[in-house]
Amino acid sequence: MATTTELRKSICGICEITQCGLDVHVENEIIVKVEGSKENPFNKGVLCSKGAATCEYVYHPDRIQTPLQRVGTRGSGEFVPISWEEAYRLIAERLNTIKQHDGPEAVAFFSGYAKHFRPYLKRLVHAFGSPNYLATTSNCFEATNMAQKLVFGQPTVPDIKNARCLLIWSRNPFHSNIHLARNILQAKENGLKIITVDPRITPTVERSDLHLRLRPGTDGALALAMAHTIISEKLYDEEFVAQYTHGFAEFCQYVQEFTPERGEEISGVAADKIREAARLYAGSRPASILPSACSVTHHTNGIQNQRAIFALAGLTGNFDVVGGNIANPPGFIGVFGGFATRSGEYSQPRRWEEMAPRIGEERFPVWSQLVDEGQAMHLPAQLRSGKPYPIKALVGFGLNNRMWPDSDNLLHSIDDLDFFVNVDIFMTDSCRHADIVLPACTSLERSELRCYSQRFVILTQPAIQPLYQSRSDANIIFALAAHLGIDDPLLAAGYEASMDWILAPSGMTVAELKQHPAGMAVSNPILYVPRKYQHKGFNTPSGKLEFASLVLESTGKKRGWEALPVYQPPSDSAQTTTALIKEYPFVLNTGARLPMFIHTRTFRLPSMTKFRPHPAADLNPKDAAALGVQQGDEIKISTPGGAIAVRANLTDMVLSGVVHMYHGYPQANVNQLVDRDYLDPISGFPGCKALLCRVEKITEKKDGIEGGRL
């Protein structure tokens, strides 16, 4: 009997960064091959190494197959299977009991990966009455957005296609987003000039016209030195600055001390290169800034450093112009797709004033003013202290403890909870500490709505039915709402009715989107209108682009935060802790992307781990020689917070004196070495990109040191 192969359309949800279109080849309801979908305008048929491993990911034997209830001690991994109905009943009983006795704020909810369900989860959280919706945004792109809101009043995106110059700041899309890298190369063929700021020599650097190789943590000083050149040589847009900015005089006075020579002293970038970069960026209008998701903001002065970078766009008038950093209204799940939605109204059914203070609200007031979420980095502290109120239960969707600094601390804090639920595809460390574990399905087994900046939208349908007893995160959320007895018409109406409500302003419907399984161009797309600030002003307290932030001036006055983007070295650095530097002479920089890994999600895939089978840290060969270390030797990386054993990977890609380590290795979690309170006081982001460490060669083989924590 001949076997028929059916082609079905879907998207990849492994990395949750790109949502590449997929052509899924299915035989007898089994996926036999996955290719990139040429109809999708984002990836145009191309997949990265992670997407190419989709079959391995979907059919991995480690998948959680049924709902599970803990029977052993937390962390033991001892569970018994239970039914979905029993799981829902147990969760609803425990959460409602806590709500009755301690208030709804005593229950916190967390959204990790995936992201497609976030509007529905946030609505559930607030409809339940809790202010404590937390997400990976507490440690990812949101601080970059905060910096833009403090300067511009809203986030922006670079218009790379129409730019004459692109300033790429600590980002390497060749490893993190190959489709963005392709777009940059196409623009370069059309004459785009590229400046890349990065302590590493990356594939992006190798394709750049100018490389500013700075010391980690000195981004703000480098940006201020560029600003010094732009101002002193009168390369700035005088008309724009005079009409549309606030705090320029104070900013000018402050940057006077950041001459290119001072910038060189702090950052290590030659003064002449700083001048060259400033002249190229300011003299090549329109010009765009492409920031990293969090490379700059993962510093103890991250927000201020990032503000100094975006101030360059303000100086040159490259805000909201064709070829500059353009401003569009919010879209769906962080992407402007060229259509209006009611996503914000949907996800926030209650005002903050109607609920208790959010987690981290008192400690990080600027975060709470600019971000409609709690700050998850404060969760362990509140779990430990019980202040301003105790958290008794936590419901996680893809909660991964390794995204927190001092990651084990979060697990220890979770162990003191009355109740913990986690939803995931695989049995993670966090799941092992849960009371109830629920199996989620992959993107190929669910329906989800996604949009793209190319004014394209897709509503996928399952390419195969969910394996085992797994279910979509969104379906789990709507089922929990019903079992919790939440009185909310949209949650009661369900998933597709909620999407129709969100999409109503666009004129599109679920029924229409289902007729286009590969996705469709947005009907009557919103066209880009440049210089909207000329009519609407800026969404800042002054109504102008702010070199001196009125939010920081008012909110941070008592805390010593400066309205200007003041540079301060990392809290742990040669400039601030002279005693510590003697014992820990290297700078540890964690989290840079590797092409085959995304956080902890693909470590279990043999096709990915074969490229780097052992946890390894990147060392400069000169440093390695001084330590007597050769390629592949075992080394110990130590901070005051602990130590891990890994292999040495010798490469000129890294600066001398700096150690780069990818995060999330199950055998050697480098984030465990970051102090739990080593945070930017404004955003709450951990200082993962610049802390001090010691590196030693392991000369004596001991049990348990092979890629492990010591």
N, C-alpha and C positions, 0 to 999 in steps of 0.2 A: 504494500500500500504506500503510495507516494506521500511524502511529508510536505505540507504547505507552509511556507514561511510568510508571515504577515508582517508588514511594516507599520509600526505605530510610533506616534510622535510623543516626545516628552522633553524634559529638561534635566540637567545634572544638578543635584543638590549637595554634592560632596563637599565643596569648599564654601558654598554660600556666598561667593564673591561675584560670580559671573552669571550663573544660571544658564549655561550654554545649552543651545538646542540639541536634542538627540534624535537620531533615527534608531529606533529599537526594533531589532529583528527577532520575532517571536515564533517558535515552533512548539505546538502542543502546550501553549501557555508557559513556555520556558524561554527565557531570553538567551539567544545563542550568539548575538553580535550586537555591538553598539557603535554607531558612527556619529560624527557631527552632522547636524542638520543644516543644509545649505540655505534653507528658507529663513533661518534665524539671522537677522542682520547683525547680530553682535558677534557670534563666533564664525558664521559663514562656512560651516562644515568642518571647522578645525577644533580639535580637542587637545587639552593638555594631558600630561601623563596620568593625572588623577582621574580625569574623565574617561580615559582609555581603559582604566581598570574597573569600570562600572560593574561588569559581570562578577568580577572577583569580590567586589564590595557587597553587592546585593546578595550573593549566594554564600557569603562567608559563614563557616560553621559556628562562629562565636555569637551569632545573632541571638538575642533574647526571643524565645518562642512563645512564652505564655506569661500572663500576669503572675507575679511571684509575691509571696509573703515571707518575711523573715522569721526564722525559727531559732537561729543561733544568735550569738552576740553580734553587735554591730561591727562590721568589718570582716566577719568570719566567712561571708559568702554562703551561709547556710539558709536556703530558701525552700519553700514548697510551692508547687503550682496551685493557683486558684483560678476560678472563673472570672470573667470580666465583671459580671454582676456582683459577685462577692467583693471584688476589688473596689468597685464604685461605692458599694454600700459601706465598706469599712472606712474608706476615705471620707465620705460624706458625714458619717457618724462622728469621726474624730474631729474633723474641721469644724463642724457645727457646734460640737460640744465646747471646743476651745473658744469659738466665737461667742458663745453664750456666757462663758465664765470669765474670759479675759479680754473680750472685744475682738472685732475682726482684724484689727491691726496686729494682733498676736500671731497672725498667719502671714508669712511672706511667700511670694511666688517668684520664680526665676526662669527667664527665657535664655537658653543657650542656643545651640544649633539644633534644628533649622530655624529659619526666620519667618517662613510663610505664614505662621499662625500668630504672629505677635499682636496684631490688632485685636484678635479674638480673645487671646489670653489676657491682655491688658483690660479689656472690657469686663471679662469675668472677675478679675481681681477687684476692680473698683465697684462692680455691681455687688460683689460679696461684702464690700465695705472696707476693704483694706487699702491703704495707700501704698503698700509695699510690693509694687511691681518692679522687679530688678531684671537686668539683662547684661549680656556681654558688652553692650555699649559702655558700661562702666569701666572697661579696660581696652576699648577699641576706638573707633573713629570719632566718638562723640566729643572728645576733648578738642579735636581739630575743629569740629563744628562750633564748639564753644568759643574758641579763639576767633573764628570768623564772625560769630554773632557779636562778640565784644568790639570788633573792628568795623565790620560791615553792617551788622544787624541781622544777618542771615547767612547761611552757607552758600557757597558758589561752586562751580565746576569750571575747569579750564577748557576753553574753546581751542583745542589743539589744532584742528583742521585749518583754522583761519589765523592762527598766531604766526608771528614772524620770529619770535623767540620763546622758548619754553624753559622755565627755571624749575627743574625737577629736584625737590628737596628730600633727600634720604628715602628714595623709593626706587625699587628695582622691578618694574613690571615684567621683565623677561623671566622672572621666577614667580611673581605673584599674580600676573594677569597678562597672559601672552597676547590676548586680543588687543589690549590697550597698547602693548609694545608694538604690535603690527601697525596700528594707527599712527603711532609716533614715527615709525620708520617711513611710512607713506608720506607723512608731512615733511620729514627731513628730505625726501627726494624732491619735494616741491620747494625747498629752500629754507625750511625751518632751522634755526640755530638752537642748539641745546646746551644748556648749562646744567651740570649735575653736581649737587652737593651731597657728599657721602664719604664716610671714613673708609669705605671699602672700594676696591676696584672691581666693579660688577660689569655684567654685559651691557647694562645701560651706560655706564661710564665709558666703556670702550667705543660707544657709538655717539659720544658727546663731543661738542666742539671745545668745551672747557670743563675741567674737573676741579672742584674745590674740595680738597681732601682734609676735612676738619677733624679735630679731636672730638670724641663723643661728648655730648653735653654742652658744647660751646656754640650751638646754632644761633642763639640770640645775639651773642657778641659778633658773630660773622655777619648776620643780617643788619645789625646796627652800623657796622663798619661800611657795608654796602650803602646804607642810607646816608652815611656821612659823605661819601663820594657823590652820591646823587644830589644832595643838597648843596654841598660846597661848590660843585661844578655847575650848579643851576640846571641840572638835567631833569628836574621834576616838572610836573604839569602845574604851572603857577596858577592858571585860571581855575582848574579843578580844586586845587588845594585851598585857594582863597574863598571859593564859593561853597564848597561842599564838605569841608573837614573841620573837626574840632580838636584843639590841643596841638596845633602844628608848631606854634611858637615854643611851647614847653618841650616838644619833641626835638626840635632843632637844637635847643640849648643842651638837652641831654646827650644827643649823639655827637656833640662837639668833642667829647672825650674819647669817642670810639673812632679814632683815626684808623686808616688801614694798617698802620704800623702797630697800633694797639690791638687791632683785630688779629694781626699775625701773631702777636705775643700770646694771645689767649687761645686762638683756634688752631694755630699751626699752619694756616694758609698764607702763602706769601702775599705781602701787601700789594704788589703789582698785580697779582691775580685777582685780588679783591676789587681793585680799581677796574680791571678789565671786565670782570663779570658785571659790575655795577653799570659800566658804560654800555655794555652789550645789551643788558636787560632794559635799561632806561632809554636807550637809543634805538631800539628795534620795535617800536610800537606798531601794532598791538602786541603785547607780550602776556603770557599766562604763567601762573605758578601752579605746578602739580605737586600738592603736598602728599606726604605719606599718610597711611591710616593712623599710625600712632608712634612712628619712630621718634619724632620730635617731642611729642607730648608724654612719652614714657621717660620723663626726667622730673626731678624734683622742682625744676623751674620751667616745666614744659609749656604751660599756658602762656607765660610771658615770652618764652622763646618763639613760640608759634605766632604770637601776636606781632612780634618784631618782623617776622617773615612776611606776614600779610600786609604789614604797613608799607612794604615796598610797592604793592599794587596801589595803595592809596596815594603814595607820592607821585606815581607815574600816570595816574588817571586810568589805570587798566582794570577798573572795576565796572562790570556790567556793560562792556562794549564787545562788539564782534572781535574775536581773537584774543580777548582778555579773560578774566575770571567772571563768568556770566552768572546772573542771579535769576533763578526760576522759582516758581512756587513749589511747595512740597508736593511730592508724588505719593507713590505707594511703596511702603517699606524702604524708604530712603532713596528712591529713584524717581526722577522726574520723567514721566513717560509721555508728556505732551497732552495730558488730559487731567481734568479736575476730578477730585474724589472728596468724600466725606470721611476719610480715614481717621483724621484727628478727632472729629466729633464722635465717631463711632467708638474709638478706643478710650475716650475719657468721658464716661457717662455721669461722673460726679466731679464737682469742683474740689480743689485741694482743701479749701476752707471747711468743707463738710467732713473731712477725715482727719485722723490723727497725723502728727508730723511723720514724714517719710524717714526711712532708714538713711542716716547720713545728713539729714537736713540741717541740723545745728552745726555740724562739723564742716560741711561743705555748702554754705549758703548760696554761693554763685552757681554751683552745679544745680541746686534746687530751683534757682531763679530762671535758669536757661534750659533745663532739661526736664521733661515731664516724666521722670522716673526717680526711684531711689538710687543711691550710690552704693552699688554692691560691694565695693571694696571695704565699706564700713560694716558689712554684715557680721564678720567674725567678732569685731569689737562689741557690737550690740548683743550678740549671742553670749559673749563672755560677761558683759557688765550688767545686762538687763536694763540698761538706761537708754532712752527715757522710759522705756517699758520693755518687758520681756517678750522675746519671740519664742513661741511655744511649738510652732509647726512650720515646715518649709516644703513647698511643692515645686519641684524642679522639672523643667523640660530640657533635657540635654545639659544638665548642670555638670560642669567639669571642674573639679577642685584645683586642677593644675593651672588655671588661669589666674588664681590668686597668688600674691606673694606669700611666702611661708605657707605653702599649699597644705601641708599636713595640719596646720593650725585650724584651717577651716573644717577639716574632717573631725578633729578633736572637738571643735565647737558644736558641730552637727550631732555628735554622739550624745550631747547633753540635751538635745531637743526631746520633746515628748513624742513627736511624730515627724517623719521625713518620707516623702514620696519622690521618686525620680522616674522620668520617662526617657527611654533611650533605645537606640538600636542594638548596642552592644553592652555587655556587663562591664562597666567601668569601675574604677576605684570608688567613685561617688556612689554608684548603684549598690556596691557592697555594704554601704553604711545605711542603706534605706530600710524602712519598714515595709514599704510596698514598692515594687518595681513594675513598671508597665512597658510593654514592648511597642516601640514605634516602628513604622515602616519607612522605607526609603522613598525618595522623590519619584521613582518609577512605579510605585505602588499606590500613589495618592493623587488627588487633584489639588492644584494650587494655582493661584493667580500671580503673575509676575509681569512687570513692565520693563521697558528698556529705553534708554535715552534716545534711541533712534526712532522714537514715537511708534513703538511696536508693543503689542500686548499679547499675552498667551494665557489661556486657562487650560491647563493640562487635565487629562483624564488618565486613570491608571493604565499603564502599558501592560501590567499583569496585576492580578488580584494580590492583596497583601499576603505575604508568606506567613505560614504558621498561624498564630493568632494575633499578629501585629496589626496595629491600626494607625491611621493618620493622627498626628498631634492635634489637628483641628477637630477631628471627630471626637477625640478624647475630651477636649475642652468643652464642646457642646454637651456631651454626655454628662460630664461633671457638673455643669451648670444645672442640668435637669435634676440630678441626684441631690445636689445641694439645696434644691428648692428655691433657686434665685428667681425673683420676680422681675424679669426683664424680657420684654416682648421680642427683641431682636435675637437674644440668645435662645429664647424658646422657639423662634421661627426657624433657626438652624443656619447651617453653613452657607448654602446658596442664597437664601433670602438675605443674609447679612452682606454677602458680596454685592447683590443687587442694590441694597441700600447704600453701600459705600460708593458704588459706581454711578449712582443716579445722576450726579452733575455732568458726567461725561456723555450721557446718552446711550452708553453701551450697556448690554445686559448679559447675564450668564447664558441665556438661550442663544444669543447671537455669537458669543465667544465659542460656545460648543460647536458651532458650525465651522469653525476654523481650527482644527486640531493642531496645526503647525504654528498657529498664531496668526495675527492679522495686523495690518497697519491701522493706527488709531484713526477713527472716523473724526473728521473735522478737528484736526490737532490744534492745540494752542501754539501759535507762532511766537517766536522769540521777539521781544520788543526791547531794544537796548536803551540804556540810560533811563530806566524807570524812575530813578531817584530825582530826576529833574522835575517830575510832577508829584511824586509820592514821598520824596525824602527817604531817609534811611530809618530802619526799624531799631533805632538806638534812642537812648534818653534825650540826646541833643538833636535828633533828627538828621544828624550828619555822620559821615565816616569819622570814627573816633581814634585818633592817635593816643589820646588820653581818655581812658574808659571811665565814664560816669558811674557805671555799675560797680567797678572796682573801687572807685573813689568813695562811694556811699556804703557799699557792703563790706569792703575790706579795710576801712579806715582804722577800726579798733584792732585789727589783726596785723597791721603793718604791711598790707598789700599796696603796691604802688599803682596809680592810675596809668602811668606810662609803662611801656613794655621793658621794664628794667631787667638787665642781665644779672643773674647770680650763678656762680658755678654750682655744679652738683653738690648736694649736701655732704656726700662722701667723695672727696677729691683731694688732690695735692694742695689745692688752694684753701681748703677748709679744715682738713683733719691731718695736720702734719705728723701727729703721732701714729695714726692708723696707716699712713702711706708707707711707713718703714716696714710694717709687717705684711701689708697687702699692697704691693707695688704696681699691680696690673689693674687696668680698667676692664671690667666684665660687661659685655654688651650682649643681651639675650634677645632671642625672638626673630632674628632675620629669617626671611623665607628661604626654604629649599624647594626646588620645583616639584618634588614628589610628595612633600608632607604638607598637611594643613592641620595645625594644632596636633591633637592626638589621634585624628580620625583614620589615618592611613598607615599607621605604624604596624598594624596587623596584616597588611597586604604584602605577601612575599615579592610581588612584582615591583613594589615600591622600596621595600627595605633592602633589596639586593644592591641598590645604588649606594647605600651607606648602612651596612648591616649592624654596626655597633655605634652607640652614642659617641660622638666625637666633637671636639672643640677645635676651632680654627686658630692657629698660632702663626705669627710671622716667623719665617725661618731664622732670622737673626736672634729672636728671643729664644727659639727652640735650641739653637746652638749654645747659647749662654747657659741654658738649663741642662744641657747634655741630652736633649730629647730628639729622637728621630721619628720619622713618619710611622704612625701606628703604635708608638709606645703608649703605655698606660700612664696617665697623669692624674694628679689630684688637684681639683680646683676648690679652694677654700675661701669662705668669707666668714665674718663673725657669726653668721647664722648657720654654718655647717659646712659640709664638704661632700663632693661627689667624685667618683672615679670614672674617667672616660678615656677614649683614645685621642691621640694628638693627630690633627690633620694640618700639615704644614703648607702654608699658602701665602704668597705675596699679596693676596687679595686683602689681607688685614694689615692695619697699621702696627708698627712695632709698639709694644706696650699695651696692646689691646687684645683681649680674648673674646671671640665670638662663639656663642653656643646656641644652637636651636633649642627651643623650649618643648616640653611635653613628652620627652622620651619616658617610656614606662620604667626603664631601668635606671634612669638618671635625670630626674626632674630638676633642671637648673633653677626654676622659679622658687624652689624650696630654699635656695640660698639668699633670697631677697627678704629683708626684714619686713614684717607685716605692716609696719608703720612708716616705711620708706616711701612716702607718697607726696605728690604735688599737693600743697595745701589748698589750691584753688579748685582743681578738678577732681582730686582724689585718685588720680592715676598713679600706679607704682613706678618707681624710678628704675625700671628694668634695663635701661640702655646705658646707664653709667653708674656703676657701683664698684667698689674696690675689691680685689681678690688676690690670692696668692696661687701660684702654679708650681707644682713640684712633680718631679718624675717619680713614679712608683718603681722602686728597685727590687722590692721583695714581694713575691706573689702571696696573697692572703685570700682566704675564703671570703667570698661575697663582695670582692672589689671589682669584678668584671662589669663595668658599666653600671655601677650602683652607688647608692648613697652610703657614705661612711659615717 
